[in-house]
């Protein structure tokens, strides 16, 4: 399902995967911004909302730290 993602989108999704594997929870928006090199937290939130719409990720609460990878 990730074959239509841009390189930037792949980096963000990879960052989420790595953080969940390391800590058991998703990264904060600010952590993603810093790790991937995006220009603002709003650009990260935009990307995350797009992933959520596509079913690539989901959240159990309103916090992005509750992000889980989709199936």
N, C-alpha and C positions, 0 to 999 in steps of 0.2 A: 504494500500500500504506500510505501514511502518513495516509490520510484519517480513520482512527479514533484518532488520537493527540490527547491533550489539548494545550492551549497550552503547558504546562510541558514535555511530552515533545517537542513541536515545537522549543522553544527549545534543549533539550539536543541534539537531533539536528542543529539548525542550527549549534550551537557546534562539534560534531564536524566537520561539513562544512567550515566556515570554517577551522578549525585545520589540517585535512588539506590544503586548498587553499593555505594560506599556508606551511606548513612541511613538508608531505609525511608527517607523522605525526599520530596522534591526540593529543588533549589528555590531560593527567593528570586523575585524578579530582578532585584539589584545584583544578585550573584550571577544570574544568567547574563545580564548586561555586561558585567565586568569580564566574565570568562569568555564570552563570544565576541565581545568588542562592538556591541551595538551602541547606537548613539544616545539612546534614552530609554528610560523604563517604559515609556508609552509604546515604543516600538517593540519591546519584549512582550508587553501585555497584548498588543495587537497580534503578534505571531502566535502566542499561546491561545488566544481566542479562536484563531483560525484552525489550530490543531484540534481544539475541543469541538468545533463545528464539524470537522472531518472525522471525528471519532478516534483520532490518534492518541488523545489524552482525555482524562476525565478528572474531576475534583470531587472529593467527598464533602468539602466545606467551601466557603467562599475564598479561602486562602489558597494561593498558588503552591504553598508548601505541601498541600494535601494532594497534589497532582499524582495521578497514576497513569501508566502507559496503557493505551487501548489494546485491544486484541487484534 
